[in-house]
Amino acid sequence: MTKPSRAELDAHLLRENAERAAASLPPQPPADTPSDQLKQWHELQVTQIELDMQNQALAELQTERDLADEQRERYTDLYDQAPAGYLSVDDEGYITRANLAAGELLRSGRDELIAKRFEQFVAPQAQAGWRRFLQGLFASGERGVMEVPLFDPADAAGTPSRQVRMEANLEAGARKCRIILTDVGTAPVRDAVRLRALQVLDSIKEGVLVCDADYQIVSVNPAFTEITGYPVEEALGRNPRFLGRQTEHPPGYHAEAMQQLRSEGRWQGDVFNCRRDGTLYVAHMSLTVIRDEHGAISYHIGVFSDVTAQRQADAELLRWSHELDERVEARTAELSESREQLRKLAAHLETIKEEERKRIARDIHDELGQNLLALRIDISMLGTRTSERHARLHQRVNAALDNVDATIRSVRGIMNELRPAVLDLGLPAALEWQAAEFRKRSGLACTLTLPDDADSLVVAPDMAIVLFRGLQEALSNVRRHAQASKVAIALALRGRRLSLTIVDDGIGLEPAPAGTGQRDSFGLIGMSQRVAALGGAMEIGTPATGHGCRLMVSFDL
């Protein structure tokens, strides 16, 4: 027969409590009406649902508890059965927790270790170092590593003592230190480990040198001789300064390196050295300090490699990079100068073009216009004389007169296209004339809004021409491409900022083709250059209505 779970027991207790509560209630009088019976049945259903929900919640809670207990037991098993020794000690060095491997390593039962000082398992000559290590660990909060010999009563009989490596770190949120113990064996075992380490040093390609506390070389590996050219017997007992070229470094370079080595325990960087045959080379050096259990420096270890070819390649790459930067800067300056010259040339050409238009319009007015007017007067007089006596000739004269009038109108249109005379009356008058001409030619609705003091508005001639030509180009684009039904033109003066805005309700601007970065509209490009040449700004976008096109040209007066 299986044992019921805690959730089943809790549910059974809830049901028994509910039954007892129902039995303890005084007997209710029988329901008088069907509605009272329905109400009592509904209350019983609600009570049953609440009991079911409570049972489900209890079952889920019990499942979570069982899972937590299972995970805790699993963690405890992993901790106890771990192959490495685990210890936890407080800030006074008392052991608060240990696993089986730690008990075997310290040759004591796991439960017997609790509440004992770890110091009593350390050899007497290393106990002071252990106390300093523990104090420093709690003071700094950083991870620490230390090797200590263990206390062994058999030492008096000549048995080599065992040594352990401790890797310690503080436990977050508690004044406890967690330690991992690793058995590094007895003296013969450690000698074998050192032998393997020496074999590794002999086989690596980086040069290694070991100096004592007085900076005298006590050991080097074969790669040291291969890189420097100095045999072992010439290097031992000497200061490593004989390898370097002090003059190749900036002042204070070596003093700063030694200061960092003493304060931080490590340093790395490039040094300029000289081989035995006198050739220079660049060595990338890494220096590390080894301290004893009392914290005093016992050895300096240097590892270096020849990076001369790499540094030469880096220097060559840097030189080429600087040269490329200089070329780019020079080319950029040339392009900027060329662009400025082109801008000035474009502005000069626009000025010449306007002057030439003005001259041609004046010449047409003075020469062709006057000749046509004189010809019209003569033909008109001839028509008067032939009106009664020569009917057929009079008819031909009237036809010639009509041709002359058409020619005069054409010449007047050409003059207005070249340079409207209305520009001499001011910018507002020129804009009104242009809007009227646009309405007459396109048949579109066109409104013009001028500032209140438009009659007194004085604009420089070159700025007035740019604004007039900009309006002319914009209205030409609207008529040919926009498919609009109405255009709104507004000249506004806000403070010292004069702006001309043209808005239509057409199809708007087409997106620029992929890869071009600009629209194929030389009229807009020329307008933008003319505006920029006078220090103005031109903006093209979509109006607030979401469709159509909005172009604004503005200047600071």
Stockholm file with secondary structure:
# STOCKHOLM 1.0

chainA/1-557         MTKPSRAELDAHLLRENAERAAASLPPQPPADTPSDQLKQWHELQVTQIELDMQNQALAELQTERDLADEQRERYTDLYDQAPAGYLSVDDEGYITRANLAAGELLRSGRDELIAKRFEQFVAPQAQAGWRRFLQGLFASGERGVMEVPLFDPADAAGTPSRQVRMEANLEAGARKCRIILTDVGTAPVRDAVRLRALQVLDSIKEGVLVCDADYQIVSVNPAFTEITGYPVEEALGRNPRFLGRQTEHPPGYHAEAMQQLRSEGRWQGDVFNCRRDGTLYVAHMSLTVIRDEHGAISYHIGVFSDVTAQRQADAELLRWSHELDERVEARTAELSESREQLRKLAAHLETIKEEERKRIARDIHDELGQNLLALRIDISMLGTRTSERHARLHQRVNAALDNVDATIRSVRGIMNELRPAVLDLGLPAALEWQAAEFRKRSGLACTLTLPDDADSLVVAPDMAIVLFRGLQEALSNVRRHAQASKVAIALALRGRRLSLTIVDDGIGLEPAPAGTGQRDSFGLIGMSQRVAALGGAMEIGTPATGHGCRLMVSFDL
#=GR chainA/1-557 SS CCCCCHHHHHHHHHHHHHHHHHHHSCCCCCCSSHHHHHHHHHHHHHHHHHHHHHHHHHHHHHHHHHHHHHHHHHHHHHHHHCSSEEEEEETTCBEEEECHHHHHHTTSCHHHHTTSBGGGGBCHHHHHHHHHHHHHHHHHCCCEEEEEEBCCGGGGGTCCCCEEEEEEEECTTSSEEEEEEEEEECHHHHHHHHHHHHHHHHHSSSEEEEEETTSCEEEECHHHHHHHCCCHHHHTTSCGGGGBCGGGSCTTHHHHHHHHHHHHSEEEEEEEEECTTSCEEEEEEEEEEEECTTSCEEEEEEEEEECHHHHHHHHHHHHHHHHHHHHHHHHHHHHHHHHHHHHHHHHHHHHHHHHHHHHHHHHIIIIIIHHHHHHHHHHHHHHHHHTTTCHHHHHHHHHHHHHHHHHHHHHHHHHHHHCCGGGGGCHHHHHHHHHHHHHHHHCCEEEEECCTTGGGCCCCHHHHHHHHHHHHHHHHHIIIIICCSEEEEEEEEETTEEEEEEEECSSCCCCCCTTTCSCSCHHHHHHHHHHHHTTCEEEEECCTTSSSEEEEEEEEC
#=GC SS_cons         CCCCCHHHHHHHHHHHHHHHHHHHSCCCCCCSSHHHHHHHHHHHHHHHHHHHHHHHHHHHHHHHHHHHHHHHHHHHHHHHHCSSEEEEEETTCBEEEECHHHHHHTTSCHHHHTTSBGGGGBCHHHHHHHHHHHHHHHHHCCCEEEEEEBCCGGGGGTCCCCEEEEEEEECTTSSEEEEEEEEEECHHHHHHHHHHHHHHHHHSSSEEEEEETTSCEEEECHHHHHHHCCCHHHHTTSCGGGGBCGGGSCTTHHHHHHHHHHHHSEEEEEEEEECTTSCEEEEEEEEEEEECTTSCEEEEEEEEEECHHHHHHHHHHHHHHHHHHHHHHHHHHHHHHHHHHHHHHHHHHHHHHHHHHHHHHHHIIIIIIHHHHHHHHHHHHHHHHHTTTCHHHHHHHHHHHHHHHHHHHHHHHHHHHHCCGGGGGCHHHHHHHHHHHHHHHHCCEEEEECCTTGGGCCCCHHHHHHHHHHHHHHHHHIIIIICCSEEEEEEEEETTEEEEEEEECSSCCCCCCTTTCSCSCHHHHHHHHHHHHTTCEEEEECCTTSSSEEEEEEEEC
//
